[in-house]
Amino acid sequence: MAEPILSISRMQETLGYAGLLPPAACLLLPLACGPDYYWTALALLYFYLASILSFLGGLWWGLASSRPSTPRWTPVAAVLPPLAVSASFVPWLVGWSWPKPSLAVLSLALILSPLVDRAIVGGHAGATDWNRLRRRLSIGLGVSGLAFAFI
């Protein structure tokens, strides 16, 4: 069976870029509402990035399941994001510094995630547009998380 073509519709692209709005709102929340909202914005951004990273694990699992040519390590890569997200809760649960260090780790994972995307879909039809969108979104999310982690 032929591998499915990766294509990005205008709606998918628009919705993808709309996914950058929650981090922007989190960055603006303390500025608009005052410093009392800083921790709330920080925690909201952490949970949003954690959700996106876990979602990517599911995406990679789906691609590995539907594309016979994916690298053999793809299922392992697919389970790492939710495991990393789960581990990033540990500092909060035991009273260590949180969420800034965890936010920084999740942000770096998001920035690096397009490397896995590229390895999975490579040069398949439509992969250029898909990879470009994924790269832009991951870098946008990751940079916003790093910015907040170091404010």
ZASE-502191 format. One record per residue: x, y, z of N, C-alpha, C in turn; residue in one letter. Coordinates in steps of 0.02 Angstrom, whole numbers, plus 50000, padded with zeros to 5 digits. Each point is the difference from the previous one (the first is absolute). Layout:
# ZASE-502191
XYZXYZXYZa ...
//
This chain:
# ZASE-502191
500424994250000499585005850000500445006250000m 499815005049961500395006249996499955003950064a 500545003450017500005004150060499555006149990e 499645002050053499565005949993500425006349987p 499715004449961500335006349986499875004850057i 500515003350022499935005050052499825006649966l 499435002550015499815006549972499715004350056s 500095006449993499765004750050499495004549966i 499394999850025499495004549972500095006950030s 499675004849970500025006950026499715000250071r 499474996250012499704999850066500484997150052m 500344994549982500474997050046500585004850015q 500235003549950500545004850010499775005750046e 499405002549987499735005550041499914997750072t 499714994150010499914997450067500674998650034l 500484997849962500674998950027500295006550027g 499985005249960500265006450022499595003050057y 499354998450002499595002350056500234996850065a 500344994449995500284996750059500555004150033g 500245005249967500495004550031499675005450042l 499345000649994499655005250038500004998750076l 499884993950024500024998950073500675002050032p 500584998249971500625002450031500055007649999p 499775003149946500025007449998499565002950055a 499414997050010499555002350053500324999150069a 500354994450009500344998850064500555005250012c 500365001749948500525005050007499725006950014l 499415001449974499695006650010499605000550064l 499784994450027499565000150060500295004050058l 500624998850020500275004050057500095007449982p 500135001349937500075007049980499335003750002l 499484996549979499335003149997499655000150067a 500104994850040499624999350062500425001150063c 500645000849992500435001250057500404993950020g 500525001250041500464994650019499684994450041p 499415001350029499664994750037499824994149956d 499975001149935499814994849952500604996549968y 500605001850022500604997149971500024992450008y 499914997550062500044992850011499454996349963w 499405002949998499454996949964500164999349927t 500275005449971500194999949929500554994949987a 500484999650045500554995349995499744992850001l 499564998550047499714993350005499574998349940a 499605004849976499594998849940500434998549940l 500545003849992500454998749943500324993250006l 500224998250060500284993350011499514994649978y 499385000450024499514994949984499844999949925f 500005005749968499865000249928500574996649962y 500625001850017500574996849965500034992650015l 499834998050061499994992950017499484996349958a 499435003149991499474996949959500234999349928s 500315005249973500234999749930500534994749992i 500474999650046500534995049995499714992950003l 499534998950045499674993550003499634998449936s 499675005149972499654999249936500494997949945f 500605002850000500494998149950500194992750005l 500044997550062500134992850008499464995849967g 499385002150008499454996449967500035000649925g 500195005849976500095001049928500534995449972l 500574999650035500544995749977499794992750002w 499614998150050499764993150005499564998449940w 499555004749984499564999149942500394999449935g 500505004349992500404999649939500394993449997l 500264997950056500374993750001499544994149984a 499385000550020499524994649988499754999949928s 499995005849968499705000449934500515000249943s 500635000950016500515000749949500544994650009r 499994995049958500484994550009500725002249995p 500135005649968500705002049990500285004250058s 499615001150053500275003850056500574996250032t 500485003750029500554996650034499754995450055p 500374994750012499784995050049499965002950071r 500365005450013500015003050067499415004850011w 499575001149950499465004850007499524998450058t 499794993850010499564998850058500335001850067p 500664999150005500355002050061499985007650007v 500145003549945499975007350001499295002450018a 499504996349978499305002050011499804999650074a 500294995450037499814999650071500425004650044v 500545002749975500435004450041499665006650019l 499635003449956499705006450021499534999350060p 499524995350000499574999750060500394997850062p 500524996049992500414998250058500385006150026l 500275004049954500355006150020499535004950035a 499405000649974499505004450032499854997450070v 499894993650007499864997250066500585001250048s 500604998949976500595001150043500075007450019a 499785004449956500085007150014499535002450056s 499524996050019499565001650057500344998550067f 500494995650000500304997750063500255005950042v 500365004849972500235005650044499425003450036p 499455000849967499415003250031499734995650056w 499974993549987499714995450049500414999550064l 500665000949995500434999350059500215006850028v 499755005449972500135006650028500645003349977g 500314997449946500605003249973499795005949957w 500485003349972499875005749957499604997849939s 499435003249992499554998349944499585006149986w 499785001449942500074996249938500555002549954p 500405005050020500495002749954500494994849972k 500334996050042500464995049971499644995049955p 499414997850021499624995349959499775003249935s 499815006350004499795003749940500585000549951l 500605001350026500595000449956500134993349965a 499944994650037500124993349971499484998549946v 499375001350014499474998849951500115004449938l 500205006250011500125004649945500564997549954s 500554997750031500554997249960499784993849962l 499594995850031499754994049966499575002049940a 499595005250008499605002349944500435002749943l 500515003850017500455002849950500344994549961i 500184994650034500344994449967499534995249964l 499355000350016499534995149973499974999749924s 500115005549963499994999449927500544995349972p 500524998750038500504995249978499704993049994l 499564998350048499664993649997499504999949942v 499635005649991499545000549944500354998649934d 500565003349992500374999449937500254992949989r 500224996850053500234993149993499424995349983a 499415001650025499424995749988499735000849929i 499905006349978499675001049935500495001449944v 500615002050015500525001049950499775003649938g 500114997049942499855003249937499354997849968g 499534997450039499364997949972499625006049973h 499554998749955499605005349969499655004250053a 500075006549995499695004650047500405001150063g 500544996250009500385000550062500325006850009a 500185003349946500325006650007499555004950034t 499375000549978499535004650031499844998050072d 499914993550011499854997550067500595001450047w 500604998349978500595001250041500105007450014n 499885004249951500085007250009499515002550053r 499374998049996499515002150048500184997450070l 500184993750005500184997150065500615003650029r 500495001549959500605003450024499835006950027r 499605003849963499815006850022499604999850065r 499524995450004499594999650059500414997850061l 500424995049991500404997550055500495005250025s 500315003549954500485005250021499625005750034i 499425001949973499615005350031499794998250071g 499754993950009499804997850067500604999450046l 500534997049975500604999050041500325006650022g 500045004749954500315006550017499565003850050v 499344999649992499575003450048500084996950070s 500064993450002500104996650064500675001850032g 500525000249959500665001850026500015007350024l 499675004349962499975007150020499685000650069a 499464996450009499645000450064500404996750056f 500354994649984500394996550050500575004250026a 500245004749960500575004050021499825007250017f 499355001650005499795006850019500065000550075i 
//
